[in-house]
Structure formats: C-alpha cells, structure tokens
Amino acid sequence: MSSINRCYTVLPQFPDYTVSISLFEDVSNAQELRSKVAELPFALIDARAICSREQLLSAIYRALVEVSYNKRRTKSLHSECLLCLSPSSNIGEAFKNFGLKDDCKTLIAVQILGPNDQNAVERLGEEIHGREVELLDQTLQQHCDETFIRKVCGHQR
C-alpha cells in the first residue's frame, strides 16, 4: 500500500514526535479492526465524526500536551486523541462517538510516532482493508455527518 496520500507532520512544540494521519474509504474490515483496537499502534476514528484536518490536529496537539504534563487520562496516547476529540471528559462516550463502529466504511487512522516507532507505519497498510485517499478537508466534509456532529457537540439547529 502506498503512503503517498498520508499526511505526515511534526508539531513544532513536539519535535520528537511524528504524526501520521491517513484516510481510508471503502473499508471492509471495520468489525475486525474494532475487535482488536486496543492492540493496534494507532487510533481509529470514524470519519463521519470529523469535518476537518484542523479538528484532528487540535485533538492530537491537546493529547500531546496532556502526555507531556503527565495528565493523560487513558491508557495510550492514541486513545487520548479520541478523548481529546470529544466535548465530554467521559472516555466511554468519546469512544462511542468518535471511535470505529462496525458499520464504518470510511475511517481515519492516526499514528503518533516517537523516535523508536518508525516501523509502526508499515503495519497500518497491513491492518486496514480499504483504499487510502488524500486527507483533504473537502474529502472529510463529504464523509462527515453534520447532524451527528451537532448532536455530539450539543449544537442543535
């Protein structure tokens, strides 16, 4: 699998970490991935709950801040990203709203790699059975469920 569509970034405040974000469409093994999500070295996010790259990067930045100040509330940096997407501090609710669901056909995989984690990138393509596409706001907006996002964030029209 090519990683040409993958978004790699290093946040200036956290130069020891490389962030890799991938968007997959036509995912055929969401149920299998969900059953082993705790073992995987990345966060799996239902793309229906995400409307922009900024939303993702804000959660990643917040998770890195929490970890750097020893304020992490979850078992891993990747699960902390899911929690940081949520307007609630309830971990179960964050996983329910932003985590992978069995019927998910479009997902986002986030990997936050430290200096010794570079081989984890290759595992991403082995685990997710889908088509990797370029991570653009336009593509995310095509997949997001605005009604669901408004409900989760408490903004009803």
VOBA-1610 file (N, C-alpha, C; in pm, whole numbers, padded with zeros to 5 digits, always signed):
BEGIN
Met+00084-00117+00000Met+00000+00000+00000Met+00088+00123+00000Ser+00057+00216-00083Ser+00132+00341-00091Ser+00089+00435+00019Ser+00185+00510+00069Ser+00153+00608+00172Ser+00160+00749+00115Ile+00149+00762-00017Ile+00159+00893-00081Ile+00046+00986-00037Asn-00069+00931+00000Asn-00182+01012+00043Asn-00178+01046+00191Arg-00088+00986+00262Arg-00080+01003+00407Arg-00028+01142+00441Cys-00083+01200+00546Cys-00040+01331+00596Cys+00060+01308+00709Tyr+00182+01356+00690Tyr+00284+01349+00795Tyr+00311+01491+00842Thr+00323+01507+00972Thr+00357+01638+01025Thr+00433+01624+01156Val+00511+01724+01186Val+00578+01734+01315Val+00532+01867+01374Leu+00473+01862+01491Leu+00429+01984+01556Leu+00551+02051+01619Pro+00571+02180+01595Pro+00693+02247+01642Pro+00718+02233+01793Gln+00613+02226+01871Gln+00627+02213+02016Gln+00667+02072+02058Phe+00653+01976+01968Phe+00681+01835+01999Phe+00769+01775+01889Pro+00893+01821+01877Pro+00978+01777+01765Pro+01018+01630+01769Asp+01001+01564+01882Asp+01038+01422+01892Asp+00928+01330+01841Tyr+00813+01385+01804Tyr+00700+01305+01758Tyr+00668+01337+01613Thr+00641+01233+01537Thr+00591+01248+01401Thr+00447+01200+01400Val+00360+01281+01344Val+00218+01247+01337Val+00187+01202+01195Ser+00122+01088+01185Ser+00080+01033+01057Ser-00072+01019+01061Ile-00139+01079+00963Ile-00285+01071+00956Ile-00322+01018+00818Ser-00405+00914+00817Ser-00448+00852+00692Ser-00599+00843+00688Leu-00653+00862+00569Leu-00797+00850+00547Leu-00820+00731+00454Phe-00906+00640+00498Phe-00937+00520+00420Phe-01085+00518+00385Glu-01114+00491+00260Glu-01251+00473+00213Glu-01272+00326+00178Asp-01398+00287+00167Asp-01435+00150+00129Asp-01370+00046+00219Val-01370+00074+00348Val-01310-00018+00446Val-01402-00139+00460Ser-01343-00257+00449Ser-01423-00380+00454Ser-01404-00460+00582Asn-01314-00419+00669Asn-01289-00498+00791Asn-01302-00417+00920Ala-01397-00326+00923Ala-01416-00241+01042Ala-01447-00324+01166Gln-01530-00425+01151Gln-01567-00508+01266Gln-01443-00580+01323Glu-01360-00633+01236Glu-01237-00700+01278Glu-01142-00600+01347Leu-01127-00483+01289Leu-01040-00381+01348Leu-01091-00338+01486Arg-01221-00325+01495Arg-01281-00282+01622Arg-01254-00384+01733Ser-01253-00512+01697Ser-01231-00616+01797Ser-01088-00616+01852Lys-00995-00558+01778Lys-00857-00557+01826Lys-00799-00415+01837Val-00887-00317+01851Val-00844-00178+01853Val-00744-00147+01965Ala-00756-00213+02078Ala-00665-00187+02191Ala-00523-00234+02162Glu-00508-00329+02070Glu-00376-00384+02038Glu-00305-00307+01927Leu-00376-00225+01854Leu-00320-00158+01738Leu-00242-00033+01777Pro-00132-00005+01707Pro-00050+00111+01741Pro-00096+00241+01674Phe-00227+00259+01664Phe-00282+00381+01609Phe-00426+00398+01656Ala-00475+00520+01647Ala-00615+00550+01679Ala-00698+00533+01553Leu-00813+00470+01566Leu-00905+00455+01454Leu-01028+00538+01483Ile-01057+00630+01392Ile-01163+00728+01412Ile-01265+00714+01299Asp-01391+00715+01335Asp-01499+00713+01236Asp-01500+00848+01165Ala-01477+00849+01035Ala-01468+00974+00959Ala-01599+01052+00958Arg-01710+00987+00990Arg-01838+01058+00994Arg-01841+01163+01105Ala-01751+01150+01203Ala-01749+01243+01317Ala-01644+01353+01302Ile-01579+01360+01187Ile-01470+01456+01166Ile-01501+01542+01044Cys-01489+01674+01061Cys-01520+01763+00949Cys-01398+01836+00892Ser-01283+01829+00960Ser-01165+01900+00908Ser-01036+01843+00965Arg-00928+01873+00894Arg-00795+01837+00943Arg-00764+01913+01072Glu-00810+02036+01079Glu-00786+02118+01198Glu-00845+02052+01323Gln-00962+01994+01310Gln-01025+01923+01422Gln-00934+01810+01470Leu-00879+01734+01376Leu-00788+01624+01411Leu-00659+01675+01475Leu-00597+01773+01412Leu-00469+01825+01462Leu-00485+01890+01599Ser-00598+01954+01624Ser-00623+02013+01756Ser-00630+01906+01863Ala-00697+01796+01833Ala-00706+01686+01930Ala-00570+01621+01953Ile-00493+01605+01847Ile-00359+01547+01859Ile-00270+01637+01943Tyr-00275+01766+01916Tyr-00195+01862+01993Tyr-00234+01856+02141Arg-00363+01856+02167Arg-00409+01851+02306Arg-00364+01721+02374Ala-00370+01610+02303Ala-00326+01481+02360Ala-00177+01485+02393Leu-00098+01543+02306Leu+00046+01554+02332Leu+00074+01645+02452Val-00002+01751+02466Val+00013+01838+02583Val-00021+01761+02710Glu-00131+01687+02708Glu-00172+01609+02825Glu-00062+01510+02865Val-00005+01443+02767Val+00100+01345+02794Val+00225+01414+02848Ser+00261+01526+02790Ser+00385+01594+02832Ser+00376+01647+02975Tyr+00255+01675+03023Tyr+00236+01721+03161Tyr+00187+01609+03253Asn+00200+01484+03207Asn+00157+01367+03285Asn+00012+01378+03330Lys-00073+01426+03241Lys-00216+01441+03270Lys-00301+01346+03186Arg-00237+01248+03125Arg-00309+01153+03039Arg-00416+01081+03121Arg-00536+01068+03063Arg-00648+01003+03132Arg-00681+00866+03075Thr-00614+00828+02968Thr-00640+00698+02906Thr-00512+00615+02908Lys-00522+00492+02855Lys-00408+00400+02861Lys-00300+00428+02759Ser-00333+00499+02653Ser-00234+00523+02548Ser-00250+00662+02488Leu-00147+00706+02421Leu-00152+00835+02353Leu-00259+00835+02244His-00275+00720+02178His-00374+00712+02070His-00517+00719+02123Ser-00544+00655+02235Ser-00679+00666+02293Ser-00701+00806+02350Glu-00594+00871+02393Glu-00605+01009+02441Glu-00651+01101+02327Cys-00608+01072+02205Cys-00653+01150+02088Cys-00804+01142+02071Leu-00858+01022+02087Leu-01003+01005+02077Leu-01074+01086+02185Leu-01023+01079+02306Leu-01083+01154+02416Leu-01075+01304+02389Cys-00966+01349+02332Cys-00949+01492+02305Cys-01036+01542+02190Leu-01091+01454+02111Leu-01188+01494+02009Leu-01324+01526+02071Ser-01351+01468+02185Ser-01482+01475+02248Ser-01501+01602+02330Pro-01621+01660+02326Pro-01650+01773+02414Pro-01671+01729+02559Ser-01685+01600+02580Ser-01707+01543+02713Ser-01577+01482+02764Ser-01565+01470+02895Ser-01447+01404+02952Ser-01474+01256+02981Asn-01588+01206+02936Asn-01625+01067+02955Asn-01558+00982+02846Ile-01469+00895+02888Ile-01391+00815+02793Ile-01481+00723+02711Gly-01576+00657+02776Gly-01667+00567+02706Gly-01748+00639+02600Glu-01794+00759+02634Glu-01871+00839+02539Glu-01783+00882+02420Ala-01658+00916+02448Ala-01566+00956+02341Ala-01545+00841+02243Phe-01525+00720+02297Phe-01505+00604+02210Phe-01632+00572+02131Lys-01747+00586+02195Lys-01874+00560+02127Lys-01897+00659+02013Asn-01868+00786+02037Asn-01897+00889+01938Asn-01791+00903+01830Phe-01665+00886+01864Phe-01558+00912+01768Phe-01482+00787+01725Gly-01494+00681+01801Gly-01423+00558+01769Gly-01487+00483+01653Leu-01418+00382+01610Leu-01461+00298+01499Leu-01590+00223+01534Lys-01681+00218+01437Lys-01805+00143+01453Lys-01806+00029+01352Asp-01882-00075+01383Asp-01884-00194+01296Asp-01927-00162+01152Asp-02014-00063+01134Asp-02064-00031+01000Asp-01982+00076+00929Cys-01869+00111+00986Cys-01785+00219+00932Cys-01721+00178+00799Lys-01739+00259+00698Lys-01679+00236+00567Lys-01567+00335+00537Thr-01563+00444+00613Thr-01460+00546+00596Thr-01400+00574+00732Leu-01269+00556+00744Leu-01206+00577+00874Leu-01078+00656+00861Ile-01040+00713+00973Ile-00916+00788+00983Ile-00826+00714+01081Ala-00703+00693+01041Ala-00604+00629+01128Ala-00501+00734+01167Val-00481+00750+01297Val-00384+00846+01348Val-00275+00769+01421Gln-00152+00795+01380Gln-00036+00738+01450Gln+00050+00853+01499Ile+00086+00846+01625Ile+00181+00942+01680Ile+00306+00862+01712Leu+00409+00890+01637Leu+00530+00809+01644Leu+00641+00882+01717Gly+00697+00815+01816Gly+00814+00866+01885Gly+00939+00826+01807Pro+01057+00859+01858Pro+01182+00831+01785Pro+01204+00682+01754Asn+01147+00592+01832Asn+01170+00448+01813Asn+01052+00375+01749Asp+00957+00447+01694Asp+00833+00385+01646Asp+00819+00383+01494Gln+00920+00411+01418Gln+00904+00428+01274Gln+00853+00304+01201Asn+00879+00184+01251Asn+00831+00064+01181Asn+00680+00045+01195Ala+00616+00116+01286Ala+00472+00103+01305Ala+00394+00153+01184Val+00451+00243+01106Val+00383+00298+00989Val+00349+00188+00889Glu+00438+00095+00870Glu+00416-00012+00774Glu+00299-00101+00814Arg+00276-00117+00942Arg+00169-00204+00990Arg+00031-00149+00953Leu+00020-00020+00938Leu-00107+00044+00907Leu-00170-00015+00781Gly-00092-00025+00674Gly-00142-00078+00548Gly-00177-00225+00554Glu-00114-00298+00644Glu-00143-00440+00660Glu-00275-00464+00732Glu-00310-00376+00822Glu-00426-00396+00908Glu-00558-00349+00846Ile-00554-00239+00774Ile-00678-00177+00724Ile-00701-00219+00580His-00814-00284+00555His-00851-00325+00420His-00943-00219+00361Gly-00884-00129+00288Gly-00958-00019+00228Gly-00867+00057+00134Arg-00920+00160+00077Arg-00846+00241-00020Arg-00803+00371+00049Glu-00672+00392+00055Glu-00621+00513+00117Glu-00635+00629+00019Val-00694+00739+00067Val-00714+00857-00016Val-00649+00977+00052Glu-00632+01083-00024Glu-00567+01203+00029Glu-00653+01267+00137Leu-00590+01305+00245Leu-00659+01367+00358Leu-00676+01516+00331Leu-00790+01551+00276Leu-00824+01690+00246Leu-00951+01727+00321Asp-00965+01855+00357Asp-01088+01899+00422Asp-01210+01869+00335Gln-01195+01888+00205Gln-01305+01862+00112Gln-01350+01716+00120Thr-01257+01625+00126Thr-01291+01482+00135Thr-01355+01451+00270Leu-01300+01506+00377Leu-01358+01484+00510Leu-01502+01536+00515Gln-01527+01651+00453Gln-01661+01709+00456Gln-01761+01625+00376Gln-01712+01553+00277Gln-01800+01463+00201Gln-01847+01347+00286His-01765+01306+00382His-01797+01189+00464His-01857+01223+00600Cys-01841+01347+00645Cys-01887+01380+00780Cys-02040+01384+00787Asp-02091+01353+00904Asp-02234+01356+00931Asp-02260+01477+01020Glu-02297+01588+00956Glu-02314+01714+01028Glu-02419+01705+01138Thr-02525+01633+01114Thr-02630+01617+01215Thr-02574+01545+01337Phe-02498+01441+01315Phe-02436+01367+01426Phe-02338+01455+01503Ile-02255+01529+01431Ile-02157+01616+01496Ile-02227+01722+01580Arg-02332+01782+01527Arg-02408+01882+01604Arg-02469+01820+01730Lys-02518+01699+01718Lys-02577+01630+01833Lys-02470+01605+01940Val-02357+01552+01900Val-02248+01519+01994Val-02195+01645+02061Cys-02183+01751+01984Cys-02126+01876+02037Cys-02230+01966+02102Gly-02357+01923+02099Gly-02462+01998+02167Gly-02510+02122+02094His-02492+02126+01962His-02536+02242+01884His-02649+02199+01792Gln-02770+02217+01836Gln-02886+02180+01755Gln-02932+02301+01675Arg-02978+02277+01556Arg-03035+02385+01472Arg-03180+02398+01499
//
